[in-house]
Amino acid sequence: MWTIILVLIGVGILMVLLEILVIPGGGLAGLLGFGLMVTAVWLAFSREGNMAGIITLGATIVVNVGVLAYALRSKTWDKAMLKTNIDGKVNLVDEKLVKAGDFGRTISRCAPGGKAIINNEFFEVHARSEFIDEDKEIEVIKLEGNKIFIKSKQ
């Protein structure tokens, strides 16, 4: 009988840990785990007597608190955590290469974003209020941060 009680408590603790750390929302695994632990304590009281039930209840509480405290410590999950830095950066538009009033040609459809060649350089461009087809003459109307806004050449 003690084997069944210990297995129920162990599986119950695993289910509660899964609910807290792995399974988002729901609550089914946590409720199932809690139910298994309650069943184990009830079995200890009913089959093994009051003293065994009290010891099982106390041990279950202590083990649950200990396991949760260990699992929620910040250093416990260091080996499982991804520790990479993002080295990416935004492409800044060099105002020496392109400025308002420059002309170019689209190399992809701008709906509203696309690519264009301006002053023999490739740039990401944004059409202001229209869609511009591929291989059309364009004019740069303004630079705003890292964006180049264009319109069709009239």
N, CA, C and O atoms as a GROMACS GRO file, in nm:
protein
  616
    1MET      N    1   0.082  -0.120   0.000
    1MET     CA    2   0.000   0.000   0.000
    1MET      C    3   0.087   0.126   0.000
    1MET      O    4   0.052   0.227  -0.061
    2TRP      N    5   0.200   0.120   0.069
    2TRP     CA    6   0.288   0.237   0.074
    2TRP      C    7   0.343   0.270  -0.064
    2TRP      O    8   0.367   0.387  -0.096
    3THR      N    9   0.363   0.168  -0.145
    3THR     CA   10   0.412   0.193  -0.281
    3THR      C   11   0.311   0.275  -0.360
    3THR      O   12   0.348   0.369  -0.430
    4ILE      N   13   0.184   0.239  -0.348
    4ILE     CA   14   0.079   0.313  -0.419
    4ILE      C   15   0.072   0.456  -0.368
    4ILE      O   16   0.059   0.549  -0.448
    5ILE      N   17   0.080   0.474  -0.237
    5ILE     CA   18   0.074   0.608  -0.178
    5ILE      C   19   0.191   0.694  -0.228
    5ILE      O   20   0.172   0.809  -0.267
    6LEU      N   21   0.311   0.638  -0.227
    6LEU     CA   22   0.428   0.714  -0.272
    6LEU      C   23   0.422   0.746  -0.422
    6LEU      O   24   0.461   0.855  -0.463
    7VAL      N   25   0.374   0.652  -0.502
    7VAL     CA   26   0.360   0.676  -0.646
    7VAL      C   27   0.257   0.787  -0.671
    7VAL      O   28   0.279   0.875  -0.754
    8LEU      N   29   0.144   0.782  -0.600
    8LEU     CA   30   0.042   0.886  -0.616
    8LEU      C   31   0.097   1.024  -0.579
    8LEU      O   32   0.071   1.122  -0.649
    9ILE      N   33   0.173   1.032  -0.470
    9ILE     CA   34   0.231   1.160  -0.430
    9ILE      C   35   0.333   1.207  -0.534
    9ILE      O   36   0.334   1.324  -0.572
   10GLY      N   37   0.418   1.117  -0.580
   10GLY     CA   38   0.519   1.154  -0.680
   10GLY      C   39   0.458   1.203  -0.810
   10GLY      O   40   0.499   1.306  -0.864
   11VAL      N   41   0.360   1.129  -0.860
   11VAL     CA   42   0.294   1.169  -0.984
   11VAL      C   43   0.218   1.300  -0.963
   11VAL      O   44   0.214   1.385  -1.052
   12GLY      N   45   0.157   1.315  -0.846
   12GLY     CA   46   0.086   1.439  -0.815
   12GLY      C   47   0.179   1.559  -0.816
   12GLY      O   48   0.145   1.664  -0.870
   13ILE      N   49   0.297   1.544  -0.757
   13ILE     CA   50   0.394   1.654  -0.756
   13ILE      C   51   0.440   1.686  -0.898
   13ILE      O   52   0.451   1.802  -0.935
   14LEU      N   53   0.466   1.583  -0.978
   14LEU     CA   54   0.505   1.605  -1.117
   14LEU      C   55   0.397   1.679  -1.196
   14LEU      O   56   0.427   1.768  -1.276
   15MET      N   57   0.272   1.642  -1.174
   15MET     CA   58   0.162   1.707  -1.245
   15MET      C   59   0.151   1.855  -1.206
   15MET      O   60   0.129   1.940  -1.292
   16VAL      N   61   0.166   1.884  -1.077
   16VAL     CA   62   0.159   2.024  -1.033
   16VAL      C   63   0.276   2.103  -1.091
   16VAL      O   64   0.258   2.217  -1.135
   17LEU      N   65   0.396   2.045  -1.092
   17LEU     CA   66   0.511   2.112  -1.151
   17LEU      C   67   0.491   2.137  -1.300
   17LEU      O   68   0.524   2.244  -1.351
   18LEU      N   69   0.437   2.038  -1.370
   18LEU     CA   70   0.408   2.056  -1.512
   18LEU      C   71   0.311   2.172  -1.533
   18LEU      O   72   0.328   2.252  -1.625
   19GLU      N   73   0.210   2.179  -1.448
   19GLU     CA   74   0.111   2.286  -1.460
   19GLU      C   75   0.175   2.423  -1.438
   19GLU      O   76   0.145   2.518  -1.510
   20ILE      N   77   0.262   2.432  -1.340
   20ILE     CA   78   0.322   2.562  -1.308
   20ILE      C   79   0.428   2.602  -1.409
   20ILE      O   80   0.434   2.718  -1.450
   21LEU      N   81   0.512   2.508  -1.451
   21LEU     CA   82   0.629   2.544  -1.530
   21LEU      C   83   0.616   2.522  -1.680
   21LEU      O   84   0.683   2.591  -1.757
   22VAL      N   85   0.533   2.429  -1.724
   22VAL     CA   86   0.533   2.393  -1.865
   22VAL      C   87   0.400   2.420  -1.934
   22VAL      O   88   0.397   2.487  -2.037
   23ILE      N   89   0.291   2.371  -1.879
   23ILE     CA   90   0.161   2.378  -1.946
   23ILE      C   91   0.097   2.514  -1.918
   23ILE      O   92   0.069   2.547  -1.803
   24PRO      N   93   0.073   2.593  -2.022
   24PRO     CA   94   0.013   2.724  -2.000
   24PRO      C   95  -0.138   2.714  -1.976
   24PRO      O   96  -0.210   2.652  -2.054
   25GLY      N   97  -0.183   2.777  -1.869
   25GLY     CA   98  -0.326   2.786  -1.842
   25GLY      C   99  -0.393   2.651  -1.823
   25GLY      O  100  -0.327   2.551  -1.796
   26GLY      N  101  -0.522   2.651  -1.836
   26GLY     CA  102  -0.597   2.526  -1.827
   26GLY      C  103  -0.625   2.484  -1.685
   26GLY      O  104  -0.739   2.493  -1.640
   27GLY      N  105  -0.524   2.439  -1.614
   27GLY     CA  106  -0.540   2.397  -1.476
   27GLY      C  107  -0.570   2.251  -1.458
   27GLY      O  108  -0.573   2.202  -1.345
   28LEU      N  109  -0.592   2.177  -1.567
   28LEU     CA  110  -0.628   2.037  -1.556
   28LEU      C  111  -0.516   1.954  -1.494
   28LEU      O  112  -0.543   1.872  -1.406
   29ALA      N  113  -0.394   1.975  -1.537
   29ALA     CA  114  -0.282   1.898  -1.482
   29ALA      C  115  -0.262   1.930  -1.334
   29ALA      O  116  -0.234   1.840  -1.255
   30GLY      N  117  -0.275   2.056  -1.297
   30GLY     CA  118  -0.260   2.095  -1.157
   30GLY      C  119  -0.369   2.035  -1.070
   30GLY      O  120  -0.342   1.986  -0.960
   31LEU      N  121  -0.492   2.039  -1.119
   31LEU     CA  122  -0.603   1.980  -1.043
   31LEU      C  123  -0.587   1.829  -1.031
   31LEU      O  124  -0.613   1.772  -0.925
   32LEU      N  125  -0.544   1.765  -1.137
   32LEU     CA  126  -0.521   1.621  -1.134
   32LEU      C  127  -0.410   1.587  -1.034
   32LEU      O  128  -0.422   1.492  -0.957
   33GLY      N  129  -0.302   1.664  -1.037
   33GLY     CA  130  -0.192   1.642  -0.943
   33GLY      C  131  -0.234   1.661  -0.799
   33GLY      O  132  -0.200   1.582  -0.712
   34PHE      N  133  -0.309   1.768  -0.774
   34PHE     CA  134  -0.359   1.793  -0.639
   34PHE      C  135  -0.452   1.681  -0.596
   34PHE      O  136  -0.447   1.636  -0.481
   35GLY      N  137  -0.538   1.636  -0.688
   35GLY     CA  138  -0.629   1.525  -0.656
   35GLY      C  139  -0.555   1.396  -0.624
   35GLY      O  140  -0.595   1.323  -0.534
   36LEU      N  141  -0.447   1.368  -0.696
   36LEU     CA  142  -0.367   1.248  -0.668
   36LEU      C  143  -0.303   1.256  -0.530
   36LEU      O  144  -0.299   1.156  -0.458
   37MET      N  145  -0.254   1.374  -0.492
   37MET     CA  146  -0.192   1.388  -0.359
   37MET      C  147  -0.297   1.375  -0.248
   37MET      O  148  -0.270   1.314  -0.145
   38VAL      N  149  -0.415   1.432  -0.269
   38VAL     CA  150  -0.523   1.419  -0.170
   38VAL      C  151  -0.564   1.273  -0.157
   38VAL      O  152  -0.588   1.224  -0.047
   39THR      N  153  -0.572   1.202  -0.269
   39THR     CA  154  -0.606   1.060  -0.267
   39THR      C  155  -0.501   0.980  -0.190
   39THR      O  156  -0.535   0.890  -0.114
   40ALA      N  157  -0.374   1.013  -0.210
   40ALA     CA  158  -0.266   0.943  -0.139
   40ALA      C  159  -0.276   0.965   0.012
   40ALA      O  160  -0.261   0.871   0.090
   41VAL      N  161  -0.303   1.088   0.053
   41VAL     CA  162  -0.316   1.118   0.196
   41VAL      C  163  -0.440   1.048   0.252
   41VAL      O  164  -0.436   0.994   0.363
   42TRP      N  165  -0.549   1.047   0.177
   42TRP     CA  166  -0.670   0.978   0.222
   42TRP      C  167  -0.644   0.828   0.239
   42TRP      O  168  -0.687   0.768   0.337
   43LEU      N  169  -0.573   0.769   0.141
   43LEU     CA  170  -0.538   0.627   0.153
   43LEU      C  171  -0.453   0.600   0.276
   43LEU      O  172  -0.473   0.499   0.344
   44ALA      N  173  -0.360   0.689   0.305
   44ALA     CA  174  -0.275   0.670   0.424
   44ALA      C  175  -0.359   0.675   0.551
   44ALA      O  176  -0.338   0.594   0.641
   45PHE      N  177  -0.453   0.769   0.559
   45PHE     CA  178  -0.540   0.777   0.677
   45PHE      C  179  -0.629   0.654   0.688
   45PHE      O  180  -0.641   0.595   0.796
   46SER      N  181  -0.692   0.614   0.576
   46SER     CA  182  -0.791   0.507   0.584
   46SER      C  183  -0.729   0.368   0.597
   46SER      O  184  -0.786   0.282   0.664
   47ARG      N  185  -0.615   0.343   0.535
   47ARG     CA  186  -0.557   0.208   0.535
   47ARG      C  187  -0.447   0.188   0.639
   47ARG      O  188  -0.428   0.077   0.688
   48GLU      N  189  -0.377   0.295   0.673
   48GLU     CA  190  -0.261   0.280   0.761
   48GLU      C  191  -0.281   0.342   0.899
   48GLU      O  192  -0.197   0.323   0.988
   49GLY      N  193  -0.389   0.416   0.920
   49GLY     CA  194  -0.416   0.474   1.051
   49GLY      C  195  -0.389   0.623   1.056
   49GLY      O  196  -0.332   0.682   0.964
   50ASN      N  197  -0.432   0.683   1.171
   50ASN     CA  198  -0.422   0.828   1.186
   50ASN      C  199  -0.277   0.878   1.188
   50ASN      O  200  -0.245   0.977   1.124
   51MET      N  201  -0.191   0.810   1.261
   51MET     CA  202  -0.052   0.856   1.271
   51MET      C  203   0.016   0.852   1.134
   51MET      O  204   0.087   0.946   1.098
   52ALA      N  205  -0.004   0.744   1.058
   52ALA     CA  206   0.055   0.734   0.924
   52ALA      C  207  -0.004   0.841   0.833
   52ALA      O  208   0.068   0.897   0.750
   53GLY      N  209  -0.132   0.870   0.846
   53GLY     CA  210  -0.196   0.974   0.766
   53GLY      C  211  -0.140   1.112   0.796
   53GLY      O  212  -0.115   1.190   0.705
   54ILE      N  213  -0.120   1.141   0.926
   54ILE     CA  214  -0.065   1.271   0.964
   54ILE      C  215   0.079   1.286   0.914
   54ILE      O  216   0.117   1.392   0.863
   55ILE      N  217   0.158   1.179   0.927
   55ILE     CA  218   0.296   1.183   0.877
   55ILE      C  219   0.297   1.200   0.725
   55ILE      O  220   0.377   1.278   0.672
   56THR      N  221   0.209   1.130   0.655
   56THR     CA  222   0.201   1.141   0.509
   56THR      C  223   0.159   1.282   0.468
   56THR      O  224   0.216   1.339   0.374
   57LEU      N  225   0.061   1.339   0.537
   57LEU     CA  226   0.016   1.475   0.507
   57LEU      C  227   0.129   1.575   0.529
   57LEU      O  228   0.154   1.660   0.444
   58GLY      N  229   0.197   1.565   0.643
   58GLY     CA  230   0.308   1.657   0.672
   58GLY      C  231   0.421   1.642   0.572
   58GLY      O  232   0.476   1.742   0.524
   59ALA      N  233   0.456   1.518   0.540
   59ALA     CA  234   0.565   1.495   0.445
   59ALA      C  235   0.528   1.546   0.306
   59ALA      O  236   0.612   1.602   0.236
   60THR      N  237   0.402   1.529   0.267
   60THR     CA  238   0.357   1.577   0.136
   60THR      C  239   0.367   1.729   0.129
   60THR      O  240   0.412   1.784   0.028
   61ILE      N  241   0.325   1.796   0.234
   61ILE     CA  242   0.333   1.943   0.236
   61ILE      C  243   0.478   1.990   0.231
   61ILE      O  244   0.512   2.079   0.154
   62VAL      N  245   0.564   1.928   0.312
   62VAL     CA  246   0.705   1.967   0.315
   62VAL      C  247   0.772   1.942   0.180
   62VAL      O  248   0.845   2.027   0.130
   63VAL      N  249   0.746   1.826   0.121
   63VAL     CA  250   0.806   1.794  -0.009
   63VAL      C  251   0.756   1.890  -0.116
   63VAL      O  252   0.834   1.936  -0.199
   64ASN      N  253   0.626   1.921  -0.117
   64ASN     CA  254   0.572   2.015  -0.215
   64ASN      C  255   0.635   2.153  -0.203
   64ASN      O  256   0.674   2.212  -0.304
   65VAL      N  257   0.645   2.203  -0.082
   65VAL     CA  258   0.706   2.334  -0.061
   65VAL      C  259   0.853   2.332  -0.104
   65VAL      O  260   0.900   2.425  -0.169
   66GLY      N  261   0.924   2.226  -0.068
   66GLY     CA  262   1.065   2.214  -0.105
   66GLY      C  263   1.086   2.206  -0.255
   66GLY      O  264   1.173   2.274  -0.310
   67VAL      N  265   1.007   2.124  -0.321
   67VAL     CA  266   1.021   2.108  -0.467
   67VAL      C  267   0.986   2.238  -0.538
   67VAL      O  268   1.055   2.277  -0.632
   68LEU      N  269   0.879   2.305  -0.496
   68LEU     CA  270   0.841   2.431  -0.559
   68LEU      C  271   0.947   2.539  -0.536
   68LEU      O  272   0.979   2.615  -0.626
   69ALA      N  273   1.001   2.545  -0.414
   69ALA     CA  274   1.105   2.644  -0.385
   69ALA      C  275   1.228   2.618  -0.471
   69ALA      O  276   1.288   2.712  -0.523
   70TYR      N  277   1.266   2.493  -0.485
   70TYR     CA  278   1.382   2.458  -0.568
   70TYR      C  279   1.355   2.488  -0.715
   70TYR      O  280   1.442   2.541  -0.785
   71ALA      N  281   1.236   2.454  -0.762
   71ALA     CA  282   1.204   2.472  -0.904
   71ALA      C  283   1.194   2.620  -0.941
   71ALA      O  284   1.224   2.657  -1.055
   72LEU      N  285   1.152   2.704  -0.849
   72LEU     CA  286   1.132   2.844  -0.880
   72LEU      C  287   1.255   2.930  -0.851
   72LEU      O  288   1.252   3.051  -0.875
   73ARG      N  289   1.362   2.871  -0.799
   73ARG     CA  290   1.485   2.947  -0.778
   73ARG      C  291   1.540   2.989  -0.913
   73ARG      O  292   1.524   2.917  -1.012
   74SER      N  293   1.602   3.103  -0.918
   74SER     CA  294   1.650   3.155  -1.047
   74SER      C  295   1.764   3.073  -1.104
   74SER      O  296   1.775   3.062  -1.227
   75LYS      N  297   1.849   3.015  -1.023
   75LYS     CA  298   1.965   2.941  -1.073
   75LYS      C  299   1.929   2.800  -1.121
   75LYS      O  300   2.009   2.738  -1.192
   76THR      N  301   1.812   2.749  -1.086
   76THR     CA  302   1.774   2.614  -1.123
   76THR      C  303   1.767   2.598  -1.275
   76THR      O  304   1.805   2.494  -1.327
   77TRP      N  305   1.720   2.698  -1.344
   77TRP     CA  306   1.693   2.687  -1.487
   77TRP      C  307   1.803   2.749  -1.573
   77TRP      O  308   1.784   2.764  -1.694
   78ASP      N  309   1.916   2.785  -1.515
   78ASP     CA  310   2.025   2.847  -1.592
   78ASP      C  311   2.073   2.760  -1.708
   78ASP      O  312   2.101   2.812  -1.816
   79LYS      N  313   2.082   2.629  -1.687
   79LYS     CA  314   2.131   2.542  -1.793
   79LYS      C  315   2.031   2.528  -1.908
   79LYS      O  316   2.070   2.502  -2.021
   80ALA      N  317   1.904   2.545  -1.878
   80ALA     CA  318   1.801   2.529  -1.981
   80ALA      C  319   1.771   2.660  -2.054
   80ALA      O  320   1.707   2.658  -2.159
   81MET      N  321   1.817   2.773  -2.001
   81MET     CA  322   1.785   2.902  -2.061
   81MET      C  323   1.872   2.932  -2.182
   81MET      O  324   1.989   2.894  -2.188
   82LEU      N  325   1.813   3.000  -2.277
   82LEU     CA  326   1.885   3.047  -2.393
   82LEU      C  327   1.953   3.178  -2.356
   82LEU      O  328   1.887   3.272  -2.310
   83LYS      N  329   2.083   3.184  -2.376
   83LYS     CA  330   2.158   3.303  -2.336
   83LYS      C  331   2.231   3.363  -2.456
   83LYS      O  332   2.354   3.361  -2.462
   84THR      N  333   2.156   3.414  -2.550
   84THR     CA  334   2.219   3.477  -2.665
   84THR      C  335   2.180   3.624  -2.668
   84THR      O  336   2.074   3.663  -2.621
   85ASN      N  337   2.267   3.703  -2.724
   85ASN     CA  338   2.240   3.845  -2.741
   85ASN      C  339   2.202   3.869  -2.886
   85ASN      O  340   2.254   3.806  -2.977
   86ILE      N  341   2.111   3.961  -2.905
   86ILE     CA  342   2.070   3.998  -3.040
   86ILE      C  343   2.165   4.106  -3.088
   86ILE      O  344   2.173   4.214  -3.031
   87ASP      N  345   2.237   4.075  -3.195
   87ASP     CA  346   2.335   4.168  -3.248
   87ASP      C  347   2.282   4.247  -3.367
   87ASP      O  348   2.354   4.328  -3.425
   88GLY      N  349   2.157   4.224  -3.403
   88GLY     CA  350   2.100   4.292  -3.519
   88GLY      C  351   2.084   4.440  -3.494
   88GLY      O  352   2.075   4.485  -3.379
   89LYS      N  353   2.079   4.516  -3.601
   89LYS     CA  354   2.058   4.658  -3.589
   89LYS      C  355   1.977   4.706  -3.708
   89LYS      O  356   1.968   4.638  -3.810
   90VAL      N  357   1.918   4.820  -3.693
   90VAL     CA  358   1.836   4.878  -3.798
   90VAL      C  359   1.927   4.939  -3.904
   90VAL      O  360   2.026   5.004  -3.872
   91ASN      N  361   1.890   4.917  -4.029
   91ASN     CA  362   1.967   4.979  -4.137
   91ASN      C  363   1.937   5.129  -4.139
   91ASN      O  364   1.824   5.170  -4.165
   92LEU      N  365   2.036   5.208  -4.111
   92LEU     CA  366   2.018   5.352  -4.114
   92LEU      C  367   2.049   5.403  -4.254
   92LEU      O  368   2.142   5.357  -4.320
   93VAL      N  369   1.969   5.499  -4.297
   93VAL     CA  370   1.987   5.554  -4.430
   93VAL      C  371   2.097   5.660  -4.423
   93VAL      O  372   2.089   5.755  -4.346
   94ASP      N  373   2.200   5.641  -4.504
   94ASP     CA  374   2.310   5.738  -4.512
   94ASP      C  375   2.264   5.853  -4.601
   94ASP      O  376   2.242   5.835  -4.720
   95GLU      N  377   2.250   5.971  -4.542
   95GLU     CA  378   2.198   6.085  -4.618
   95GLU      C  379   2.296   6.134  -4.723
   95GLU      O  380   2.261   6.220  -4.805
   96LYS      N  381   2.418   6.082  -4.723
   96LYS     CA  382   2.512   6.116  -4.830
   96LYS      C  383   2.478   6.038  -4.957
   96LYS      O  384   2.507   6.082  -5.068
   97LEU      N  385   2.417   5.920  -4.939
   97LEU     CA  386   2.385   5.835  -5.054
   97LEU      C  387   2.251   5.869  -5.118
   97LEU      O  388   2.234   5.856  -5.239
   98VAL      N  389   2.156   5.914  -5.038
   98VAL     CA  390   2.022   5.943  -5.089
   98VAL      C  391   1.965   6.062  -5.012
   98VAL      O  392   1.984   6.075  -4.891
   99LYS      N  393   1.894   6.148  -5.086
   99LYS     CA  394   1.831   6.264  -5.022
   99LYS      C  395   1.702   6.296  -5.098
   99LYS      O  396   1.679   6.247  -5.208
  100ALA      N  397   1.618   6.378  -5.037
  100ALA     CA  398   1.493   6.417  -5.100
  100ALA      C  399   1.522   6.482  -5.235
  100ALA      O  400   1.613   6.564  -5.247
  101GLY      N  401   1.445   6.445  -5.335
  101GLY     CA  402   1.464   6.498  -5.470
  101GLY      C  403   1.542   6.405  -5.561
  101GLY      O  404   1.543   6.426  -5.682
  102ASP      N  405   1.607   6.303  -5.507
  102ASP     CA  406   1.680   6.207  -5.590
  102ASP      C  407   1.582   6.119  -5.667
  102ASP      O  408   1.468   6.099  -5.626
  103PHE      N  409   1.629   6.067  -5.780
  103PHE     CA  410   1.546   5.982  -5.864
  103PHE      C  411   1.603   5.841  -5.867
  103PHE      O  412   1.723   5.820  -5.846
  104GLY      N  413   1.516   5.744  -5.893
  104GLY     CA  414   1.559   5.606  -5.902
  104GLY      C  415   1.458   5.522  -5.975
  104GLY      O  416   1.371   5.573  -6.045
  105ARG      N  417   1.470   5.390  -5.958
  105ARG     CA  418   1.382   5.295  -6.026
  105ARG      C  419   1.348   5.183  -5.929
  105ARG      O  420   1.435   5.134  -5.857
  106THR      N  421   1.221   5.143  -5.927
  106THR     CA  422   1.180   5.032  -5.839
  106THR      C  423   1.230   4.901  -5.897
  106THR      O  424   1.232   4.882  -6.018
  107ILE      N  425   1.270   4.810  -5.809
  107ILE     CA  426   1.310   4.676  -5.854
  107ILE      C  427   1.211   4.571  -5.802
  107ILE      O  428   1.224   4.453  -5.832
  108SER      N  429   1.113   4.618  -5.723
  108SER     CA  430   1.003   4.531  -5.681
  108SER      C  431   0.879   4.620  -5.669
  108SER      O  432   0.890   4.742  -5.667
  109ARG      N  433   0.764   4.557  -5.660
  109ARG     CA  434   0.641   4.633  -5.644
  109ARG      C  435   0.641   4.696  -5.506
  109ARG      O  436   0.672   4.630  -5.408
  110CYS      N  437   0.606   4.822  -5.497
  110CYS     CA  438   0.598   4.893  -5.369
  110CYS      C  439   0.451   4.903  -5.330
  110CYS      O  440   0.377   4.985  -5.384
  111ALA      N  441   0.409   4.818  -5.236
  111ALA     CA  442   0.269   4.811  -5.199
  111ALA      C  443   0.252   4.801  -5.048
  111ALA      O  444   0.211   4.694  -5.004
  112PRO      N  445   0.277   4.897  -4.967
  112PRO     CA  446   0.347   5.021  -4.996
  112PRO      C  447   0.499   5.009  -4.985
  112PRO      O  448   0.570   5.099  -5.029
  113GLY      N  449   0.550   4.901  -4.926
  113GLY     CA  450   0.695   4.887  -4.914
  113GLY      C  451   0.753   4.804  -5.027
  113GLY      O  452   0.686   4.716  -5.080
  114GLY      N  453   0.876   4.832  -5.062
  114GLY     CA  454   0.942   4.756  -5.167
  114GLY      C  455   1.089   4.793  -5.174
  114GLY      O  456   1.144   4.852  -5.081
  115LYS      N  457   1.152   4.757  -5.285
  115LYS     CA  458   1.294   4.786  -5.304
  115LYS      C  459   1.312   4.872  -5.428
  115LYS      O  460   1.236   4.863  -5.525
  116ALA      N  461   1.416   4.956  -5.421
  116ALA     CA  462   1.444   5.043  -5.534
  116ALA      C  463   1.594   5.067  -5.542
  116ALA      O  464   1.668   5.051  -5.445
  117ILE      N  465   1.638   5.106  -5.663
  117ILE     CA  466   1.776   5.148  -5.684
  117ILE      C  467   1.774   5.300  -5.695
  117ILE      O  468   1.707   5.357  -5.781
  118ILE      N  469   1.848   5.364  -5.605
  118ILE     CA  470   1.860   5.509  -5.607
  118ILE      C  471   2.009   5.540  -5.602
  118ILE      O  472   2.079   5.495  -5.512
  119ASN      N  473   2.057   5.617  -5.698
  119ASN     CA  474   2.200   5.652  -5.707
  119ASN      C  475   2.289   5.527  -5.705
  119ASN      O  476   2.392   5.523  -5.638
  120ASN      N  477   2.247   5.425  -5.780
  120ASN     CA  478   2.321   5.298  -5.794
  120ASN      C  479   2.335   5.221  -5.663
  120ASN      O  480   2.427   5.140  -5.649
  121GLU      N  481   2.247   5.243  -5.567
  121GLU     CA  482   2.245   5.171  -5.439
  121GLU      C  483   2.106   5.112  -5.419
  121GLU      O  484   2.006   5.170  -5.463
  122PHE      N  485   2.099   4.995  -5.353
  122PHE     CA  486   1.971   4.930  -5.324
  122PHE      C  487   1.918   4.980  -5.190
  122PHE      O  488   1.993   4.990  -5.093
  123PHE      N  489   1.789   5.013  -5.185
  123PHE     CA  490   1.727   5.062  -5.061
  123PHE      C  491   1.588   5.001  -5.044
  123PHE      O  492   1.521   4.968  -5.142
  124GLU      N  493   1.547   4.988  -4.918
  124GLU     CA  494   1.407   4.960  -4.885
  124GLU      C  495   1.335   5.094  -4.894
  124GLU      O  496   1.380   5.192  -4.835
  125VAL      N  497   1.224   5.098  -4.967
  125VAL     CA  498   1.151   5.224  -4.984
  125VAL      C  499   1.004   5.202  -4.951
  125VAL      O  500   0.956   5.089  -4.948
  126HIS      N  501   0.934   5.313  -4.926
  126HIS     CA  502   0.792   5.309  -4.893
  126HIS      C  503   0.718   5.410  -4.978
  126HIS      O  504   0.752   5.529  -4.979
  127ALA      N  505   0.617   5.363  -5.050
  127ALA     CA  506   0.533   5.452  -5.130
  127ALA      C  507   0.439   5.524  -5.034
  127ALA      O  508   0.382   5.463  -4.944
  128ARG      N  509   0.422   5.653  -5.055
  128ARG     CA  510   0.346   5.734  -4.961
  128ARG      C  511   0.195   5.705  -4.969
  128ARG      O  512   0.134   5.672  -4.868
  129SER      N  513   0.136   5.717  -5.086
  129SER     CA  514  -0.010   5.703  -5.094
  129SER      C  515  -0.056   5.624  -5.216
  129SER      O  516  -0.173   5.629  -5.253
  130GLU      N  517   0.035   5.551  -5.276
  130GLU     CA  518  -0.001   5.477  -5.397
  130GLU      C  519   0.081   5.349  -5.405
  130GLU      O  520   0.184   5.335  -5.338
  131PHE      N  521   0.036   5.257  -5.486
  131PHE     CA  522   0.115   5.138  -5.515
  131PHE      C  523   0.194   5.167  -5.642
  131PHE      O  524   0.141   5.220  -5.740
  132ILE      N  525   0.321   5.132  -5.639
  132ILE     CA  526   0.407   5.157  -5.755
  132ILE      C  527   0.457   5.022  -5.805
  132ILE      O  528   0.514   4.944  -5.729
  133ASP      N  529   0.437   4.997  -5.934
  133ASP     CA  530   0.478   4.870  -5.993
  133ASP      C  531   0.629   4.861  -6.007
  133ASP      O  532   0.701   4.960  -5.992
  134GLU      N  533   0.674   4.740  -6.036
  134GLU     CA  534   0.817   4.714  -6.058
  134GLU      C  535   0.866   4.787  -6.184
  134GLU      O  536   0.792   4.805  -6.280
  135ASP      N  537   0.991   4.828  -6.179
  135ASP     CA  538   1.060   4.892  -6.292
  135ASP      C  539   0.994   5.023  -6.334
  135ASP      O  540   0.977   5.049  -6.453
  136LYS      N  541   0.958   5.104  -6.236
  136LYS     CA  542   0.900   5.237  -6.262
  136LYS      C  543   0.993   5.343  -6.206
  136LYS      O  544   1.061   5.322  -6.106
  137GLU      N  545   0.996   5.458  -6.272
  137GLU     CA  546   1.075   5.572  -6.225
  137GLU      C  547   1.011   5.629  -6.099
  137GLU      O  548   0.889   5.644  -6.091
  138ILE      N  549   1.095   5.661  -6.001
  138ILE     CA  550   1.046   5.715  -5.873
  138ILE      C  551   1.126   5.837  -5.834
  138ILE      O  552   1.235   5.863  -5.885
  139GLU      N  553   1.069   5.913  -5.739
  139GLU     CA  554   1.138   6.028  -5.681
  139GLU      C  555   1.131   6.016  -5.529
  139GLU      O  556   1.026   5.981  -5.474
  140VAL      N  557   1.241   6.044  -5.463
  140VAL     CA  558   1.244   6.043  -5.316
  140VAL      C  559   1.178   6.171  -5.269
  140VAL      O  560   1.219   6.280  -5.307
  141ILE      N  561   1.075   6.158  -5.184
  141ILE     CA  562   1.008   6.278  -5.134
  141ILE      C  563   1.055   6.318  -4.994
  141ILE      O  564   1.055   6.436  -4.960
  142LYS      N  565   1.095   6.219  -4.913
  142LYS     CA  566   1.151   6.256  -4.783
  142LYS      C  567   1.216   6.136  -4.716
  142LYS      O  568   1.185   6.021  -4.748
  143LEU      N  569   1.305   6.165  -4.624
  143LEU     CA  570   1.369   6.064  -4.539
  143LEU      C  571   1.318   6.086  -4.398
  143LEU      O  572   1.316   6.198  -4.348
  144GLU      N  573   1.275   5.978  -4.336
  144GLU     CA  574   1.223   5.990  -4.200
  144GLU      C  575   1.282   5.877  -4.117
  144GLU      O  576   1.238   5.762  -4.127
  145GLY      N  577   1.382   5.909  -4.036
  145GLY     CA  578   1.450   5.806  -3.958
  145GLY      C  579   1.522   5.711  -4.052
  145GLY      O  580   1.614   5.751  -4.124
  146ASN      N  581   1.481   5.584  -4.051
  146ASN     CA  582   1.545   5.486  -4.139
  146ASN      C  583   1.457   5.451  -4.258
  146ASN      O  584   1.481   5.349  -4.324
  147LYS      N  585   1.356   5.533  -4.287
  147LYS     CA  586   1.265   5.505  -4.399
  147LYS      C  587   1.284   5.608  -4.510
  147LYS      O  588   1.306   5.727  -4.485
  148ILE      N  589   1.274   5.559  -4.632
  148ILE     CA  590   1.279   5.644  -4.750
  148ILE      C  591   1.140   5.642  -4.813
  148ILE      O  592   1.090   5.536  -4.851
  149PHE      N  593   1.077   5.759  -4.823
  149PHE     CA  594   0.944   5.768  -4.882
  149PHE      C  595   0.957   5.816  -5.026
  149PHE      O  596   1.032   5.909  -5.056
  150ILE      N  597   0.881   5.750  -5.115
  150ILE     CA  598   0.892   5.778  -5.258
  150ILE      C  599   0.755   5.804  -5.319
  150ILE      O  600   0.652   5.778  -5.258
  151LYS      N  601   0.757   5.858  -5.441
  151LYS     CA  602   0.636   5.869  -5.522
  151LYS      C  603   0.675   5.841  -5.666
  151LYS      O  604   0.793   5.844  -5.702
  152SER      N  605   0.575   5.815  -5.749
  152SER     CA  606   0.602   5.793  -5.892
  152SER      C  607   0.652   5.922  -5.953
  152SER      O  608   0.607   6.031  -5.919
  153LYS      N  609   0.747   5.908  -6.044
  153LYS     CA  610   0.798   6.025  -6.116
  153LYS      C  611   0.692   6.066  -6.217
  153LYS      O  612   0.646   5.984  -6.296
  154GLN      N  613   0.654   6.191  -6.214
  154GLN     CA  614   0.547   6.241  -6.302
  154GLN      C  615   0.601   6.285  -6.434
  154GLN      O  616   0.525   6.330  -6.520
   0.00000   0.00000   0.00000
